[in-house]
């Protein structure tokens, strides 16, 4: 059952990355997602904020490519993506998250924290969720409350990173991070 939770999360994320719905993703799809985020938050191409997000997405893609044995021009299926994420993040390499996902989480956090107060407000969180995937505002509010572990009405960098870590590594069905990108049921 635990493997099903990880697969469900990885498949949901695959659907967000596969923006054109062709059933395969590649480096370009990852960079397109980074571009959607940068555009949504007004980070101009070539700016430090945009470059940070783009570079972190590139590093993550390279880690997935290495895990599935794919080359630069490769296209990865949903199953390969799920298997690759499992190998990279849930396969016993405790440092993989810190090398690949923590920098991405931090870069996206910095991009989303538009007022620079060190926390992600609901409106900032909803904006990033709208750029990444398709979850309703009501569902986004539920996810926001679950990730706001200290109930401060804002998601700190540590809370954001903990949620992302849970999403990629935690097999506990009750983990708040399971819903980072919306419900796994639909």
C-alpha positions as CSV (number, residue, x, y, z in Angstrom):
1,X,0.0,0.0,0.0
2,X,2.8,2.4,0.9
3,X,4.2,2.1,-2.7
4,X,0.8,3.1,-4.0
5,X,0.9,6.4,-2.1
6,X,4.3,7.3,-3.6
7,X,3.1,6.2,-7.1
8,X,0.0,8.3,-6.8
9,X,2.0,11.4,-5.8
10,X,4.5,10.9,-8.5
11,X,1.8,10.3,-11.2
12,X,0.0,13.4,-10.1
13,X,3.2,15.5,-10.4
14,X,3.9,13.8,-13.8
15,X,0.5,15.1,-15.1
16,X,1.5,18.7,-14.1
17,X,4.9,18.5,-15.8
18,X,3.4,16.9,-19.0
19,X,1.6,20.1,-19.9
20,X,0.9,19.0,-23.5
21,X,-0.5,15.6,-22.3
22,X,1.5,13.5,-24.7
23,X,2.4,10.9,-22.1
24,X,6.1,11.6,-22.0
25,X,8.2,14.3,-20.4
26,X,11.7,15.6,-21.0
27,X,14.1,18.3,-20.0
28,X,12.0,20.8,-22.0
29,X,8.9,20.0,-20.0
30,X,10.7,20.6,-16.7
31,X,12.1,23.9,-18.0
32,X,8.6,24.9,-19.3
33,X,7.2,24.4,-15.8
34,X,10.0,26.6,-14.4
35,X,9.1,29.1,-17.0
36,X,5.4,29.1,-16.0
37,X,6.4,29.8,-12.4
38,X,8.8,32.5,-13.4
39,X,6.2,34.1,-15.6
40,X,3.5,33.9,-13.0
41,X,5.7,35.7,-10.5
42,X,7.1,38.3,-12.9
43,X,10.7,37.0,-12.9
44,X,12.2,38.3,-16.1
45,X,14.2,35.9,-18.2
46,X,17.9,36.2,-17.2
47,X,17.1,37.7,-13.8
48,X,18.7,36.2,-10.7
49,X,15.3,34.9,-9.5
50,X,14.4,33.3,-12.8
51,X,17.9,31.8,-13.2
52,X,17.7,30.3,-9.7
53,X,14.4,28.6,-10.4
54,X,15.5,27.4,-13.9
55,X,18.8,26.0,-12.6
56,X,17.2,24.1,-9.8
57,X,14.7,22.5,-12.2
58,X,17.6,21.5,-14.5
59,X,19.5,19.9,-11.6
60,X,16.4,18.0,-10.6
61,X,15.8,16.8,-14.1
62,X,19.4,15.7,-14.4
63,X,19.0,13.6,-11.2
64,X,15.9,11.9,-12.7
65,X,17.6,11.4,-16.0
66,X,20.5,9.7,-14.3
67,X,18.1,7.5,-12.3
68,X,16.3,6.2,-15.3
69,X,19.4,6.0,-17.5
70,X,18.1,8.5,-20.0
71,X,20.0,10.9,-22.2
72,X,19.6,14.6,-22.8
73,X,17.1,14.2,-25.6
74,X,15.2,11.5,-23.8
75,X,11.5,11.3,-23.2
76,X,10.4,9.7,-20.0
77,X,7.1,7.9,-19.5
78,X,4.9,8.2,-16.4
79,X,6.1,4.8,-15.1
80,X,9.8,5.7,-15.8
81,X,9.3,9.0,-14.0
82,X,7.6,7.4,-11.0
83,X,10.3,4.7,-10.8
84,X,13.0,7.3,-11.2
85,X,11.6,9.5,-8.4
86,X,11.3,6.5,-6.2
87,X,14.9,5.5,-6.8
88,X,16.2,9.0,-6.3
89,X,14.1,10.2,-3.3
90,X,12.8,7.0,-1.6
91,X,15.6,4.6,-2.5
92,X,17.8,5.1,0.6
93,X,20.0,8.0,-0.6
94,X,19.3,10.4,2.2
95,X,21.2,13.2,0.5
96,X,19.2,13.1,-2.7
97,X,16.5,15.4,-1.4
98,X,19.1,17.9,-0.1
99,X,20.9,17.9,-3.4
100,X,18.0,18.1,-5.8
101,X,14.7,19.0,-4.2
102,X,15.7,21.3,-1.3
103,X,17.4,23.8,-3.7
104,X,14.3,23.7,-5.9
105,X,12.0,24.2,-3.0
106,X,14.1,27.1,-1.8
107,X,14.2,28.7,-5.2
108,X,10.5,28.5,-5.7
109,X,9.9,29.7,-2.1
110,X,12.1,32.8,-2.8
111,X,10.2,33.4,-6.1
112,X,6.8,33.1,-4.4
113,X,7.6,35.2,-1.3
114,X,6.8,38.3,-3.3
115,X,6.8,40.7,-0.3
116,X,10.0,39.2,1.1
117,X,8.6,38.6,4.6
118,X,10.0,35.0,4.9
119,X,6.6,33.3,4.7
120,X,4.3,32.3,1.9
121,X,0.8,33.8,2.3
122,X,-2.3,32.0,1.1
123,X,-2.4,34.3,-2.0
124,X,1.2,33.5,-2.8
125,X,0.7,29.8,-2.3
126,X,-2.5,29.8,-4.4
127,X,-0.5,31.6,-7.2
128,X,2.2,28.9,-7.3
129,X,-0.4,26.1,-7.2
130,X,-2.2,27.8,-10.1
131,X,1.0,27.9,-12.1
132,X,1.9,24.3,-11.3
133,X,-1.3,22.4,-11.6
134,X,-5.1,22.6,-11.5
135,X,-6.5,22.5,-8.0
136,X,-9.4,24.6,-6.8
137,X,-9.1,27.5,-4.5
138,X,-11.0,25.6,-1.8
139,X,-8.7,22.6,-2.1
140,X,-5.7,24.9,-2.1
141,X,-6.9,26.5,1.1
142,X,-7.1,23.0,2.7
143,X,-3.6,22.2,1.6
144,X,-2.3,25.5,2.8
145,X,-3.8,24.8,6.3
146,X,-2.3,21.3,6.4
147,X,1.2,22.6,5.5
148,X,1.0,25.6,7.9
149,X,2.2,23.3,10.8
150,X,2.4,26.1,13.4
151,X,-1.0,27.6,12.4
152,X,0.6,31.0,11.8
153,X,-1.4,31.8,8.6
154,X,1.8,31.5,6.6
155,X,4.1,28.8,5.3
156,X,7.7,29.2,6.4
157,X,10.6,28.0,4.4
158,X,11.0,25.1,6.8
159,X,7.3,24.2,6.5
160,X,7.5,24.4,2.7
161,X,10.6,22.2,2.6
162,X,9.0,19.7,5.0
163,X,5.9,19.5,2.8
164,X,8.0,18.9,-0.3
165,X,10.1,16.3,1.5
166,X,7.0,14.5,2.6
167,X,5.6,14.6,-0.9
168,X,8.6,12.9,-2.4
169,X,9.6,10.6,0.5
170,X,6.9,9.9,3.0
171,X,4.8,6.8,2.7
172,X,2.5,7.6,5.6
173,X,-1.0,8.2,4.3
174,X,-1.7,10.8,7.0
175,X,1.3,13.0,6.1
176,X,0.3,16.6,5.4
177,X,2.8,16.8,2.6
178,X,0.9,14.1,0.6
179,X,-1.5,16.8,-0.5
180,X,1.1,19.4,-1.5
181,X,-0.2,19.4,-5.1
182,X,-3.8,18.6,-4.2
183,X,-5.8,15.5,-3.4
184,X,-4.5,12.1,-4.5
185,X,-8.1,10.8,-5.0
186,X,-8.9,12.5,-8.2
